[in-house]
Amino acid sequence: MKELVEILAKALVDQPEKVNVHLVEKEKSIVIELKVAQEDIGKVIGKQGRIARAIRTVVKAAATKHKKRVLVEIV
């Protein structure tokens, strides 16, 4: 899932080398922290959060195999 978020984020931003994805695995959940360059935050979030919501939806669909709750945080 970490790779999925990284691929999606790199496709959206102007500075793909500054994309950093960190995975924190807890007992019943997985937290994926996405960091991008300051100039690219708007591109990852999108108007009214639509792109961020779409990224979260895709990751949740991919996480059904692991039977854990997945949270994507944009830092």
Secondary structure as the mmCIF struct_conf table of DSSP 4:
data_model
#
loop_
_struct_conf.conf_type_id
_struct_conf.id
_struct_conf.beg_label_comp_id
_struct_conf.beg_label_asym_id
_struct_conf.beg_label_seq_id
_struct_conf.end_label_comp_id
_struct_conf.end_label_asym_id
_struct_conf.end_label_seq_id
HELX_RH_AL_P HELX_RH_AL_P1 LYS A 2 LEU A 12
BEND BEND1 ASP A 14 ASP A 14
HELX_RH_3T_P HELX_RH_3T_P1 PRO A 16 LYS A 18
STRN STRN1 ASN A 20 GLU A 25
BEND BEND2 GLU A 27 LYS A 28
STRN STRN2 SER A 29 LYS A 35
HELX_RH_3T_P HELX_RH_3T_P2 GLN A 38 ASP A 40
HELX_RH_AL_P HELX_RH_AL_P2 ILE A 41 ILE A 45
HELX_RH_3T_P HELX_RH_3T_P3 LYS A 47 GLY A 49
HELX_RH_AL_P HELX_RH_AL_P3 ARG A 50 ALA A 62
HELX_RH_3T_P HELX_RH_3T_P4 ALA A 63 LYS A 65
TURN_TY1_P TURN_TY1_P1 HIS A 66 LYS A 67
BEND BEND3 LYS A 68 LYS A 68
STRN STRN3 ARG A 69 ILE A 74
#
